[in-house]
């Protein structure tokens, strides 16, 4: 639930909104050093918004159209209340209460004037921290699909976006409300707390919220294929083979293997082993299984091979991991 003071701040008019409602014309909301220009394109500068903060959150001012622009960072637009129309890469796109879009760095968009009860929240965060090291601050068992999508967006910057039906996931709404409360009340350690909220939010979105790509392009078709591959690998790592995966998706095995390596940076075998080791780690933490039993549960019958890939993944043996766990 939104903090009472925060809710009043979001719904009450600020000075710019008062002027925009009076004239219907945009009042500039950021100084000149927040924006640069490339030809006719206005680009919001990362340094201005994120030099002092891990996450920047703002309310989009109502009552005037916002002109076309793009960003040097990834940005969420969250429709907290009401609805809005955006023109994204030249096409009209509507958001209703609970919807989110994750905009890529080169996405061109403009926002049509919001009305009285339309509350749109902008959430900005840095792309350079979207890597497995960043995610490992939360858990060694992060989601491969999450990693793939976020790294693909942050590295390729193809000017696209992901659309999430956030209204269908109460957890997403609660996380966003906590983030908004935390930011606008400027609570102690708010900057650090918000840093960790971003991966939590996106994992909840990708793991448990209906979503789709902005449009069908060759790149999106490949991404969709990769997501199917990664989902099957996560669900069936114990028994899945490359031949079976290729047959089930109706692709040539060699083509699929090469594409997987190109898009994720890992071979099929490496991805399978990563999933097996996540399961092994969980079993070592939460059960009394012997190491031999843990290996069998992951689908590895050769105990020496199990030890080898476990050490490669975690830089210690399974036995050393359990000893460390027992000491903590």
Backbone bond lengths (Angstrom), bond angles and torsions (degrees), N, CA, C in turn:
res aa  C-N    CA-C-N  psi(-1)  N-CA   C-N-CA  omega(-1)  CA-C   N-CA-C  phi
1 X - - - 1.462 - - 1.529 109.04 -
2 X 1.312 116.00 139.41 1.458 119.76 179.43 1.525 111.44 -68.74
3 X 1.313 114.90 138.10 1.453 121.82 173.22 1.540 108.77 -57.63
4 X 1.331 116.70 140.79 1.468 120.83 -175.67 1.528 111.65 -58.28
5 X 1.332 116.23 -42.29 1.461 120.09 -179.02 1.526 110.69 -67.15
6 X 1.335 115.80 -40.14 1.464 120.47 179.13 1.524 109.95 -65.06
7 X 1.323 116.87 -42.69 1.469 120.39 179.48 1.524 111.17 -60.62
8 X 1.320 115.95 -42.92 1.469 119.50 178.23 1.526 110.62 -62.43
9 X 1.330 116.46 -41.62 1.459 120.23 178.86 1.534 111.25 -61.34
10 X 1.331 117.52 -42.36 1.458 121.07 -176.20 1.527 112.36 -71.67
11 X 1.332 117.28 -37.17 1.461 119.93 -174.49 1.526 113.39 -91.78
12 X 1.320 117.52 -26.31 1.471 119.42 177.98 1.526 109.45 -74.32
13 X 1.340 116.08 154.33 1.460 120.63 179.50 1.529 110.02 -75.26
14 X 1.319 116.18 137.08 1.462 119.18 166.82 1.530 107.89 -95.03
15 X 1.331 116.35 178.13 1.473 120.33 -174.31 1.527 111.92 -61.20
16 X 1.326 116.58 -39.65 1.468 120.08 -179.26 1.526 110.73 -66.96
17 X 1.329 116.51 -39.46 1.471 119.75 179.28 1.525 111.43 -66.71
18 X 1.303 116.43 -37.42 1.469 119.55 177.68 1.528 110.07 -59.81
19 X 1.332 115.55 -44.98 1.463 119.75 -179.78 1.523 111.46 -69.18
20 X 1.331 117.22 -39.82 1.467 120.76 179.41 1.527 111.20 -67.05
21 X 1.310 117.38 -36.66 1.466 119.49 177.54 1.528 110.47 -67.39
22 X 1.326 116.59 -35.78 1.465 121.14 -179.41 1.518 112.00 -69.16
23 X 1.347 116.52 -41.42 1.470 120.26 -172.74 1.534 114.12 -106.81
24 X 1.335 116.97 -20.92 1.465 120.71 -174.27 1.516 112.94 74.12
25 X 1.346 116.49 8.06 1.465 121.08 -178.24 1.526 110.66 -111.20
26 X 1.315 115.51 148.06 1.456 121.53 -177.47 1.525 111.65 -67.32
27 X 1.329 114.69 134.76 1.461 121.92 169.42 1.521 106.74 -105.28
28 X 1.316 117.74 122.28 1.459 121.77 -176.35 1.523 110.76 -56.28
29 X 1.333 116.09 131.09 1.463 119.40 -174.87 1.525 113.68 -106.46
30 X 1.354 117.90 -4.88 1.457 120.37 178.91 1.519 110.14 -134.82
31 X 1.339 118.19 150.66 1.473 121.48 179.38 1.524 111.42 -70.81
32 X 1.309 115.81 168.99 1.468 121.22 -175.83 1.522 112.87 -62.42
33 X 1.341 118.31 -29.71 1.466 119.78 -179.00 1.534 112.88 -76.33
34 X 1.335 117.28 -2.34 1.465 120.78 175.98 1.524 111.41 -87.70
35 X 1.331 116.26 -12.50 1.468 120.71 -173.59 1.521 110.29 -132.51
36 X 1.327 115.58 137.88 1.452 121.34 171.12 1.520 107.67 -120.59
37 X 1.319 117.19 169.73 1.456 120.34 -179.01 1.519 110.70 -127.89
38 X 1.327 114.70 141.04 1.460 121.98 175.12 1.526 106.30 -128.81
39 X 1.335 116.79 97.64 1.463 119.83 -172.00 1.509 109.19 67.40
40 X 1.320 116.25 -124.96 1.465 121.29 178.29 1.517 112.67 -91.10
41 X 1.311 117.12 1.18 1.458 121.41 -173.13 1.525 111.31 -96.05
42 X 1.336 116.52 127.79 1.460 122.34 174.22 1.522 108.88 -90.75
43 X 1.336 116.40 131.06 1.465 121.20 -175.63 1.524 108.95 -124.75
44 X 1.330 116.42 123.57 1.455 120.85 176.58 1.533 109.09 -76.31
45 X 1.327 115.78 133.08 1.467 122.59 -169.45 1.526 111.16 -91.75
46 X 1.322 115.92 130.60 1.462 121.61 -177.85 1.524 112.47 -60.13
47 X 1.342 116.91 -41.71 1.463 120.48 -174.51 1.523 111.68 -58.50
48 X 1.322 117.32 -39.61 1.466 120.45 -178.27 1.528 111.00 -63.12
49 X 1.328 116.97 -43.98 1.457 120.74 -172.61 1.529 113.54 -85.42
50 X 1.322 117.42 -30.55 1.464 119.76 -168.60 1.527 114.76 -121.26
51 X 1.322 117.91 6.07 1.466 119.41 -179.60 1.526 111.19 -64.05
52 X 1.322 116.92 -37.48 1.453 121.44 -176.70 1.527 113.58 -105.88
53 X 1.333 117.23 -4.88 1.462 119.31 -174.55 1.526 110.74 -136.22
54 X 1.333 115.28 150.74 1.461 120.83 173.67 1.520 111.49 -78.04
55 X 1.327 115.78 -30.06 1.467 122.20 -179.82 1.524 107.82 -141.25
56 X 1.330 116.33 139.61 1.460 121.57 176.99 1.529 107.68 -119.74
57 X 1.322 116.95 126.40 1.473 121.81 -179.62 1.525 109.00 -123.89
58 X 1.319 115.81 137.53 1.464 119.64 178.56 1.518 110.41 -146.04
59 X 1.329 114.92 157.17 1.459 121.30 171.10 1.517 108.49 -90.27
60 X 1.324 117.08 135.57 1.464 120.38 176.16 1.527 108.34 -79.67
61 X 1.317 116.51 123.70 1.468 120.65 -177.76 1.524 111.40 -65.72
62 X 1.335 115.03 140.53 1.465 122.27 -175.60 1.533 112.56 -88.71
63 X 1.347 114.85 169.75 1.465 125.37 165.59 1.526 116.29 80.64
64 X 1.335 118.68 8.32 1.473 119.62 175.10 1.530 108.83 -152.13
65 X 1.325 115.32 145.11 1.469 119.69 176.06 1.527 109.94 -63.33
66 X 1.333 115.61 143.31 1.459 120.32 175.51 1.521 108.00 -107.66
67 X 1.347 118.13 125.45 1.469 120.56 -170.79 1.534 112.91 -69.58
68 X 1.319 114.79 165.57 1.462 121.68 -178.28 1.524 110.87 -61.12
69 X 1.338 115.23 138.59 1.459 121.38 -179.29 1.524 109.11 -161.12
70 X 1.327 116.38 174.69 1.459 122.63 173.36 1.524 108.37 -143.24
71 X 1.357 116.40 178.65 1.464 120.68 -174.64 1.520 111.70 -130.82
72 X 1.336 114.79 160.94 1.464 121.52 171.56 1.524 111.35 -93.93
73 X 1.316 117.02 18.49 1.465 121.75 -174.60 1.527 108.79 -150.23
74 X 1.313 116.47 166.16 1.459 120.47 171.48 1.525 108.22 -78.90
75 X 1.324 115.66 147.17 1.465 119.51 -177.93 1.519 110.23 -142.93
76 X 1.336 114.76 135.91 1.460 121.39 168.41 1.521 108.78 -92.19
77 X 1.328 117.33 137.27 1.456 122.99 162.44 1.525 106.71 -110.21
78 X 1.340 116.27 119.88 1.473 121.42 -177.68 1.518 109.14 -116.72
79 X 1.334 115.72 122.40 1.459 121.00 178.85 1.524 108.55 -85.69
80 X 1.323 115.30 91.70 1.463 120.62 -178.13 1.523 111.41 -66.94
81 X 1.308 116.40 -37.10 1.461 120.76 -179.24 1.524 108.96 -154.57
82 X 1.337 116.20 151.68 1.454 120.83 177.70 1.515 112.73 73.66
83 X 1.325 115.99 -142.80 1.465 121.12 -176.79 1.523 109.42 -154.08
84 X 1.316 115.89 167.30 1.463 119.78 174.96 1.518 109.66 -155.99
85 X 1.320 114.56 162.46 1.461 121.92 174.75 1.518 108.60 -117.73
86 X 1.335 115.56 129.41 1.451 121.01 175.03 1.520 108.87 -119.14
87 X 1.316 115.95 149.21 1.462 121.37 171.53 1.526 105.99 -103.66
88 X 1.324 116.56 108.45 1.462 121.27 -174.35 1.522 108.52 -113.34
89 X 1.326 115.09 118.61 1.473 121.25 -176.64 1.527 111.48 51.04
90 X 1.339 115.16 39.31 1.461 120.76 175.49 1.507 115.84 86.90
91 X 1.347 117.90 -1.85 1.466 120.63 -178.20 1.523 110.69 -118.35
92 X 1.331 116.06 140.74 1.463 121.33 -179.78 1.528 110.34 -73.09
93 X 1.338 115.39 135.47 1.465 120.52 -178.68 1.520 108.46 -141.94
94 X 1.332 116.97 128.90 1.459 121.73 -177.19 1.514 113.38 -101.96
95 X 1.318 115.65 141.35 1.459 122.28 173.50 1.518 108.83 -118.10
96 X 1.318 116.60 138.20 1.456 121.53 174.03 1.521 109.37 -120.22
97 X 1.312 117.29 172.78 1.465 123.10 -173.99 1.532 111.25 -50.71
98 X 1.329 116.03 126.48 1.464 122.12 178.73 1.510 114.34 95.01
99 X 1.336 118.26 -17.31 1.472 121.34 179.44 1.524 110.86 -71.14
100 X 1.346 115.42 148.46 1.459 121.43 170.73 1.514 108.79 -131.56
101 X 1.325 115.46 149.44 1.453 120.00 166.31 1.524 108.26 -126.86
102 X 1.310 116.20 140.93 1.460 122.66 174.88 1.516 106.79 -106.65
103 X 1.332 115.71 109.66 1.461 122.21 -173.83 1.518 110.82 -92.45
104 X 1.324 115.92 131.98 1.450 121.84 176.30 1.528 110.17 -71.81
105 X 1.330 116.12 168.06 1.463 121.38 -173.86 1.519 113.67 -63.63
106 X 1.315 118.81 -32.86 1.462 120.38 -176.35 1.528 113.17 -104.97
107 X 1.310 116.07 18.13 1.463 119.43 179.61 1.526 110.22 -75.95
108 X 1.337 116.21 124.90 1.458 121.88 176.19 1.524 108.60 -86.58
109 X 1.324 117.08 124.98 1.466 116.78 176.06 1.518 111.28 -149.78
110 X 1.312 113.96 151.10 1.458 122.29 173.08 1.518 107.46 -129.12
111 X 1.320 116.09 155.99 1.465 120.98 -174.89 1.523 108.56 -123.50
112 X 1.326 115.05 123.56 1.455 120.36 178.43 1.538 110.16 -72.35
113 X 1.306 116.43 156.63 1.462 121.64 -173.62 1.528 111.88 -54.58
114 X 1.326 115.06 132.60 1.455 121.46 176.40 1.525 109.24 -86.55
115 X 1.338 114.94 150.14 1.459 120.53 178.35 1.530 110.89 -95.98
116 X 1.321 115.39 -176.06 1.462 123.78 -174.57 1.528 113.58 -47.10
117 X 1.312 117.44 -49.97 1.464 121.13 -172.72 1.532 113.52 -102.60
118 X 1.324 116.74 18.23 1.465 121.19 178.32 1.531 109.06 -97.13
119 X 1.320 116.49 110.72 1.463 120.98 -178.60 1.532 108.51 -115.35
120 X 1.325 115.00 109.01 1.466 122.07 -179.54 1.526 108.80 -109.12
121 X 1.329 116.10 128.05 1.461 122.30 -177.55 1.529 109.49 -109.54
122 X 1.326 116.57 131.23 1.464 122.46 175.58 1.526 109.17 -101.80
123 X 1.336 116.41 131.19 1.467 121.74 178.46 1.518 107.90 -125.82
124 X 1.321 116.46 118.08 1.465 123.23 -175.84 1.519 108.96 -113.08
125 X 1.341 116.87 137.82 1.460 120.38 178.05 1.525 109.41 -148.10
126 X 1.346 118.02 156.03 1.469 120.79 -174.27 1.515 112.58 -77.94
127 X 1.318 115.89 141.96 1.464 120.32 -179.22 1.517 112.80 -82.76
128 X 1.325 118.34 -23.52 1.464 118.93 -174.06 1.519 112.61 -67.95
129 X 1.327 118.27 -13.52 1.450 120.46 179.12 1.530 112.43 -97.27
130 X 1.327 116.29 6.40 1.452 119.35 179.81 1.525 109.85 -85.41
131 X 1.306 116.32 74.53 1.453 120.80 179.42 1.518 109.25 -144.63
132 X 1.318 116.14 173.58 1.456 119.49 -174.84 1.523 111.92 -65.76
133 X 1.332 117.74 -28.34 1.451 119.83 176.67 1.514 111.77 -63.85
134 X 1.333 114.82 -42.02 1.471 120.93 177.47 1.520 110.23 -61.94
135 X 1.318 116.37 -45.16 1.449 120.41 -178.62 1.524 112.09 -68.00
136 X 1.319 117.59 -31.49 1.457 120.01 -177.17 1.520 111.60 -68.61
137 X 1.341 117.67 -14.09 1.458 120.20 172.82 1.529 110.26 -61.90
138 X 1.317 116.30 -25.86 1.458 120.95 179.44 1.524 112.18 -94.47
139 X 1.341 116.89 -46.23 1.456 119.59 -173.81 1.508 110.08 -167.50
140 X 1.326 115.63 146.18 1.459 119.72 174.47 1.519 110.72 -77.42
141 X 1.328 117.22 -11.85 1.457 120.14 -177.71 1.527 110.36 -106.28
142 X 1.320 116.93 57.60 1.461 119.58 179.75 1.527 110.68 -79.66
143 X 1.304 113.93 167.57 1.455 121.13 -172.96 1.528 110.92 -87.98
144 X 1.341 117.25 125.66 1.464 121.58 -176.99 1.518 112.08 -63.75
145 X 1.316 116.87 -36.65 1.464 119.78 -179.99 1.528 109.64 -65.48
146 X 1.319 116.10 -41.89 1.461 121.51 175.92 1.527 110.71 -56.96
147 X 1.333 116.25 -50.37 1.461 120.62 179.11 1.523 111.42 -57.50
148 X 1.319 115.48 -46.84 1.464 120.55 -175.70 1.527 111.55 -62.01
149 X 1.319 116.87 -50.43 1.458 120.69 -176.55 1.523 111.56 -63.54
150 X 1.334 116.53 -44.90 1.453 119.31 -176.57 1.522 111.71 -70.39
151 X 1.320 117.29 -40.50 1.457 119.07 177.89 1.520 110.64 -68.12
152 X 1.330 117.02 -35.99 1.460 120.17 178.90 1.525 110.10 -63.85
153 X 1.336 116.16 -43.35 1.461 119.62 178.24 1.526 111.17 -64.37
154 X 1.347 116.12 -47.43 1.456 119.10 -173.16 1.522 112.89 -70.95
155 X 1.332 118.31 -29.60 1.461 120.71 -176.97 1.527 112.90 -90.04
156 X 1.324 116.59 -39.50 1.463 119.07 -173.23 1.526 113.60 -87.37
157 X 1.319 116.74 -32.24 1.467 121.31 176.08 1.527 112.41 45.71
158 X 1.291 115.85 62.74 1.458 120.55 -175.18 1.526 112.83 -95.92
159 X 1.338 117.33 11.16 1.458 120.27 174.59 1.507 113.88 73.39
160 X 1.315 117.72 38.96 1.456 121.70 -177.60 1.521 110.00 -120.91
161 X 1.331 116.47 -171.52 1.459 118.36 178.46 1.525 110.84 -156.48
162 X 1.329 114.49 159.68 1.455 122.74 174.24 1.525 108.12 -108.05
163 X 1.322 116.28 138.48 1.461 121.84 179.02 1.524 108.67 -111.41
164 X 1.347 116.95 128.94 1.462 122.46 -178.61 1.519 110.60 -118.42
165 X 1.329 116.00 134.73 1.464 121.51 176.10 1.529 108.56 -87.50
166 X 1.340 115.54 70.73 1.453 121.51 -174.49 1.516 114.40 -62.58
167 X 1.329 116.39 -23.31 1.465 119.47 179.40 1.525 112.48 -64.97
168 X 1.323 117.09 -15.47 1.467 121.53 -179.91 1.522 112.56 -91.81
169 X 1.322 117.70 3.79 1.458 121.22 -178.91 1.529 109.45 -135.38
170 X 1.332 116.40 105.04 1.461 120.73 -178.57 1.520 112.13 -63.02
171 X 1.330 116.92 -33.01 1.467 120.06 179.13 1.526 111.08 -60.98
172 X 1.326 116.25 -41.07 1.461 120.47 178.54 1.524 110.16 -61.01
173 X 1.314 116.69 -44.74 1.462 120.22 -179.54 1.523 111.29 -63.63
174 X 1.332 116.45 -39.32 1.461 120.12 179.43 1.530 111.46 -67.48
175 X 1.330 116.39 -41.10 1.461 120.35 178.50 1.527 110.05 -61.94
176 X 1.322 116.57 -45.26 1.463 120.79 -179.48 1.523 111.51 -64.26
177 X 1.315 116.98 -40.19 1.463 119.95 178.29 1.521 110.97 -64.47
178 X 1.338 116.98 -39.42 1.467 120.23 176.52 1.524 111.05 -63.56
179 X 1.328 116.29 -41.59 1.464 120.28 178.22 1.525 111.25 -62.30
180 X 1.326 116.13 -45.69 1.464 121.17 -179.12 1.523 110.42 -64.00
181 X 1.343 116.84 -45.93 1.471 120.48 177.11 1.521 110.97 -58.26
182 X 1.322 115.82 -47.37 1.455 121.68 -176.99 1.520 111.39 -60.70
183 X 1.318 115.45 -43.48 1.472 120.13 -176.63 1.526 111.72 -68.49
184 X 1.320 116.97 -49.65 1.464 119.26 -171.57 1.533 113.46 -81.62
185 X 1.328 118.20 -15.67 1.470 119.80 172.29 1.521 110.69 -92.28
186 X 1.354 115.85 -8.93 1.473 121.60 178.29 1.523 111.17 51.32
187 X 1.324 115.45 48.80 1.461 121.22 -178.76 1.525 110.53 -66.84
188 X 1.316 116.65 164.95 1.449 121.72 -178.15 1.534 110.08 -60.53
189 X 1.310 116.63 136.58 1.463 123.98 -177.82 1.531 112.96 62.70
190 X 1.325 117.73 21.69 1.468 119.50 -176.25 1.523 111.91 -59.27
191 X 1.326 117.67 -39.61 1.460 120.85 -179.73 1.522 111.20 -61.40
192 X 1.328 116.99 -44.19 1.458 121.41 179.73 1.532 111.44 -69.06
193 X 1.316 116.37 -40.79 1.468 120.65 -179.46 1.526 110.63 -63.47
194 X 1.322 116.49 -44.18 1.463 120.55 -179.15 1.523 111.52 -64.59
195 X 1.321 116.86 -32.55 1.467 120.93 176.47 1.524 111.06 -56.15
196 X 1.340 117.20 -39.73 1.456 121.07 -179.04 1.527 112.79 -83.65
197 X 1.321 116.60 -21.50 1.465 119.25 179.35 1.528 112.04 -67.69
198 X 1.342 118.37 -32.79 1.458 120.51 -175.73 1.533 112.07 -59.15
199 X 1.344 120.45 -54.21 1.468 118.36 178.68 1.517 113.40 -64.31
200 X 1.337 117.78 -32.48 1.464 120.42 176.40 1.524 109.67 -62.27
201 X 1.335 115.45 -46.51 1.467 120.87 178.95 1.523 110.94 -59.18
202 X 1.332 117.19 -48.66 1.463 119.27 -173.59 1.521 111.14 -71.00
203 X 1.329 117.69 -35.32 1.465 118.96 176.05 1.520 111.02 -64.22
204 X 1.331 116.73 -38.33 1.467 120.34 177.11 1.528 110.40 -67.07
205 X 1.319 116.90 -38.65 1.461 120.55 178.42 1.521 111.33 -64.68
206 X 1.331 116.48 -51.34 1.457 120.32 -175.09 1.528 111.92 -74.43
207 X 1.344 115.86 -32.72 1.459 118.65 -177.87 1.516 114.17 -80.51
208 X 1.348 117.33 -31.69 1.473 118.90 -168.81 1.529 114.68 -137.05
209 X 1.320 117.49 16.18 1.465 120.44 -176.78 1.523 110.23 -130.58
210 X 1.338 118.55 132.52 1.473 119.20 175.83 1.526 110.62 -59.54
211 X 1.332 117.14 134.32 1.454 121.04 179.76 1.522 109.48 -148.45
212 X 1.325 116.34 161.44 1.458 120.00 174.06 1.520 109.47 -153.32
213 X 1.315 115.49 163.23 1.454 121.66 179.05 1.520 110.17 -75.80
214 X 1.338 114.28 164.37 1.455 119.51 -176.87 1.518 113.06 -63.46
215 X 1.342 117.19 -39.46 1.456 120.22 -178.95 1.519 109.21 -163.52
216 X 1.303 115.65 167.03 1.459 120.60 179.74 1.522 110.57 -83.90
217 X 1.320 116.69 114.23 1.457 122.80 175.31 1.516 107.04 -133.88
218 X 1.326 118.06 165.12 1.472 118.76 176.31 1.522 112.38 -54.13
219 X 1.358 116.53 -39.41 1.454 120.02 179.62 1.521 111.39 -63.57
220 X 1.342 116.38 -40.66 1.449 120.08 -179.63 1.532 111.52 -69.69
221 X 1.311 116.57 -34.62 1.462 118.53 177.66 1.515 110.76 -63.52
222 X 1.335 115.81 -39.81 1.464 119.91 177.43 1.525 109.64 -66.81
223 X 1.345 117.04 -43.74 1.459 120.02 178.44 1.518 111.44 -59.58
224 X 1.348 116.27 -41.66 1.459 120.54 178.81 1.526 110.67 -62.15
225 X 1.311 116.32 -41.80 1.464 120.61 176.78 1.522 110.44 -61.65
226 X 1.340 117.11 -44.40 1.463 120.58 -179.69 1.522 111.18 -63.01
227 X 1.318 116.59 -39.44 1.467 119.73 178.52 1.521 110.65 -62.52
228 X 1.335 117.02 -41.02 1.463 120.21 176.50 1.524 110.74 -61.18
229 X 1.346 116.22 -43.27 1.466 120.53 178.51 1.522 111.11 -60.68
230 X 1.330 116.07 -49.32 1.453 120.58 -176.50 1.520 111.96 -65.63
231 X 1.323 115.84 -36.52 1.466 119.84 178.16 1.529 110.89 -63.61
232 X 1.325 117.01 -44.42 1.460 120.37 178.46 1.531 111.29 -66.26
233 X 1.325 116.53 -38.01 1.470 120.38 178.08 1.531 109.96 -63.15
234 X 1.329 116.79 -43.73 1.458 120.04 179.59 1.522 111.65 -65.38
235 X 1.311 117.06 -38.70 1.464 120.83 -175.10 1.527 113.10 -81.62
236 X 1.346 117.26 -30.21 1.467 119.73 -171.03 1.528 112.62 -128.78
237 X 1.311 116.98 33.63 1.470 120.39 -175.70 1.529 112.98 -61.04
238 X 1.325 117.32 -25.69 1.463 120.23 -176.84 1.519 111.95 -64.80
239 X 1.323 118.23 -36.07 1.465 120.62 -172.38 1.524 114.95 -125.77
240 X 1.333 118.78 -14.02 1.461 121.59 -171.88 1.525 111.81 -66.79
241 X 1.347 116.04 135.03 1.470 121.72 174.20 1.528 108.89 -114.27
242 X 1.320 115.84 161.50 1.460 120.42 178.41 1.522 111.07 -61.99
243 X 1.318 117.27 -40.88 1.469 121.46 179.17 1.523 110.73 -60.25
244 X 1.337 115.98 -44.92 1.465 120.09 -179.87 1.526 110.41 -65.77
245 X 1.332 117.31 -42.33 1.454 120.77 179.29 1.522 110.62 -60.35
246 X 1.324 117.16 -46.61 1.465 121.16 -179.60 1.531 111.20 -63.20
247 X 1.322 116.69 -41.39 1.472 120.73 179.31 1.525 111.09 -63.55
248 X 1.309 116.82 -42.72 1.469 120.41 -176.89 1.524 112.25 -69.22
249 X 1.330 116.42 -28.62 1.467 119.89 -179.89 1.531 112.54 -99.06
250 X 1.336 116.36 0.90 1.474 123.20 176.74 1.528 111.80 61.62
251 X 1.348 115.63 45.02 1.452 121.50 175.98 1.524 110.50 -126.02
252 X 1.319 115.23 154.26 1.458 120.37 173.69 1.533 109.38 -65.01
253 X 1.319 116.22 136.24 1.467 121.08 -174.80 1.531 112.20 -60.75
254 X 1.323 116.87 -44.42 1.464 120.57 -178.28 1.526 110.89 -66.42
255 X 1.343 116.13 -43.40 1.469 120.19 178.46 1.530 110.42 -60.43
256 X 1.329 116.64 -45.87 1.457 120.96 -178.08 1.529 110.75 -64.36
257 X 1.306 116.23 -41.24 1.466 120.84 179.27 1.521 111.16 -62.74
258 X 1.323 117.25 -46.21 1.464 121.43 -179.97 1.536 111.62 -65.48
259 X 1.335 115.94 -40.16 1.458 120.55 179.51 1.529 110.52 -64.81
260 X 1.308 116.66 -41.29 1.451 121.85 179.66 1.527 111.10 -61.10
261 X 1.339 115.47 -43.85 1.463 120.30 179.40 1.532 110.38 -65.03
262 X 1.318 116.39 -40.96 1.467 120.93 -179.20 1.527 111.26 -65.69
263 X 1.332 117.39 -43.82 1.462 121.33 -173.39 1.524 113.53 -81.96
264 X 1.335 117.91 -32.89 1.467 119.92 -175.73 1.521 112.86 -107.59
265 X 1.336 117.05 -19.05 1.450 120.44 -176.14 1.513 113.74 85.31
266 X 1.350 116.71 1.99 1.459 121.27 -178.23 1.527 110.66 -129.27
267 X 1.328 115.86 150.53 1.461 120.33 173.29 1.520 109.47 -76.55
268 X 1.324 115.67 166.17 1.463 120.29 176.50 1.524 110.15 -57.24
269 X 1.329 117.00 -45.53 1.461 120.81 -178.69 1.521 111.47 -60.94
270 X 1.327 117.21 -41.37 1.466 120.62 178.67 1.522 111.38 -63.40
271 X 1.331 116.84 -42.44 1.463 120.67 179.37 1.525 111.34 -64.57
272 X 1.332 115.89 -42.55 1.466 120.22 177.44 1.524 110.02 -61.29
273 X 1.332 116.33 -46.13 1.465 120.07 -178.41 1.521 112.15 -64.44
274 X 1.334 116.98 -36.19 1.461 119.97 176.78 1.530 110.93 -60.53
275 X 1.326 115.57 -42.66 1.456 119.15 178.75 1.529 111.65 -67.60
276 X 1.321 116.62 -39.48 1.465 119.79 178.20 1.526 110.85 -63.15
277 X 1.323 116.88 -37.80 1.459 120.05 -179.48 1.528 111.65 -72.67
278 X 1.320 117.44 -31.90 1.467 119.08 173.60 1.525 110.14 -61.83
279 X 1.333 116.01 -43.39 1.465 120.30 178.51 1.524 110.34 -66.20
280 X 1.343 116.70 -40.59 1.465 120.28 179.16 1.525 110.38 -61.03
281 X 1.317 116.76 -43.46 1.459 121.09 179.62 1.520 110.80 -60.43
282 X 1.329 115.47 -43.44 1.460 120.31 179.13 1.529 110.86 -61.91
283 X 1.331 117.50 -44.67 1.468 121.32 -179.13 1.520 112.17 -66.63
284 X 1.327 116.60 -37.38 1.465 120.26 177.92 1.530 110.82 -66.18
285 X 1.313 116.65 -33.87 1.470 121.41 -179.88 1.520 112.42 -77.09
286 X 1.331 116.33 -39.06 1.466 119.43 -164.62 1.527 115.27 -110.52
287 X 1.328 118.62 -4.05 1.468 120.86 -179.37 1.527 110.24 -130.72
288 X 1.327 114.28 171.63 1.466 121.17 175.09 1.525 110.69 -101.61
289 X 1.325 117.63 15.97 1.467 120.84 179.07 1.527 110.12 -56.55
290 X 1.322 114.91 144.38 1.462 118.60 170.60 1.525 108.76 -69.02
291 X 1.316 116.25 164.21 1.465 119.44 179.69 1.523 110.64 -62.92
292 X 1.317 116.88 -35.53 1.468 121.09 176.32 1.529 110.56 -61.36
293 X 1.345 116.21 -43.30 1.474 120.66 179.50 1.527 110.79 -66.62
294 X 1.332 116.05 -39.01 1.466 119.92 178.12 1.523 109.92 -61.11
295 X 1.325 116.54 -44.64 1.465 120.89 179.32 1.522 110.73 -59.70
296 X 1.317 117.09 -44.21 1.466 121.04 -179.91 1.525 111.49 -64.26
297 X 1.332 116.60 -38.83 1.466 120.47 179.65 1.528 112.08 -64.95
298 X 1.318 116.89 -27.27 1.466 119.45 178.36 1.530 112.03 -84.60
299 X 1.337 116.33 -10.53 1.458 120.31 -179.73 1.518 113.76 97.89
300 X 1.335 117.36 14.72 1.468 121.34 179.45 1.523 109.35 -109.76
301 X 1.319 116.79 113.97 1.462 121.16 -177.45 1.526 112.15 -87.33
302 X 1.306 118.17 -25.23 1.467 122.64 -179.25 1.531 109.20 -88.59
303 X 1.323 117.00 107.53 1.461 120.87 -174.57 1.526 112.09 -64.34
304 X 1.324 117.04 -33.65 1.466 119.76 178.81 1.532 111.10 -65.07
305 X 1.340 115.87 -39.73 1.463 120.37 177.95 1.529 109.98 -66.92
306 X 1.322 116.60 -38.20 1.461 121.09 177.58 1.527 110.51 -59.66
307 X 1.342 116.09 -47.81 1.459 120.43 178.54 1.534 110.63 -59.59
308 X 1.322 116.04 -41.62 1.468 121.39 -176.22 1.529 111.26 -61.51
309 X 1.327 116.84 -50.66 1.467 118.24 -176.28 1.528 111.65 -75.45
310 X 1.347 117.65 -27.95 1.457 119.62 176.20 1.528 109.76 -64.59
311 X 1.334 116.28 -45.63 1.465 120.61 179.04 1.528 111.75 -64.69
312 X 1.329 116.84 -37.61 1.460 119.92 176.96 1.523 111.43 -62.34
313 X 1.321 115.98 -37.55 1.456 121.35 -176.85 1.526 112.53 -77.99
314 X 1.338 117.36 -43.27 1.461 120.92 -169.96 1.532 114.61 -116.75
315 X 1.335 117.77 1.48 1.467 122.64 176.34 1.529 112.87 60.13
316 X 1.308 117.10 28.79 1.464 123.70 174.31 1.517 108.82 -161.26
317 X 1.311 117.36 162.16 1.457 120.65 178.43 1.528 109.37 -80.17
318 X 1.341 118.65 162.72 1.465 120.69 175.18 1.523 112.07 -57.13
319 X 1.332 116.56 -38.93 1.459 120.09 178.89 1.519 112.00 -64.63
320 X 1.320 116.20 -41.89 1.464 120.38 178.09 1.523 111.25 -64.76
321 X 1.335 115.85 -36.15 1.463 119.39 177.50 1.520 110.70 -63.01
322 X 1.344 116.92 -44.00 1.466 119.77 -179.88 1.523 111.50 -66.17
323 X 1.318 118.01 -38.37 1.464 120.56 177.36 1.523 110.47 -63.11
324 X 1.310 116.35 -43.96 1.463 120.89 177.74 1.517 111.37 -61.83
325 X 1.325 115.65 -39.49 1.467 121.33 179.43 1.522 110.59 -64.53
326 X 1.313 117.43 -41.88 1.463 122.33 -177.89 1.514 112.68 -69.51
327 X 1.335 116.26 -26.02 1.466 120.56 -179.62 1.528 111.97 -80.02
328 X 1.323 115.28 -24.81 1.468 118.72 -174.80 1.521 111.58 -81.24
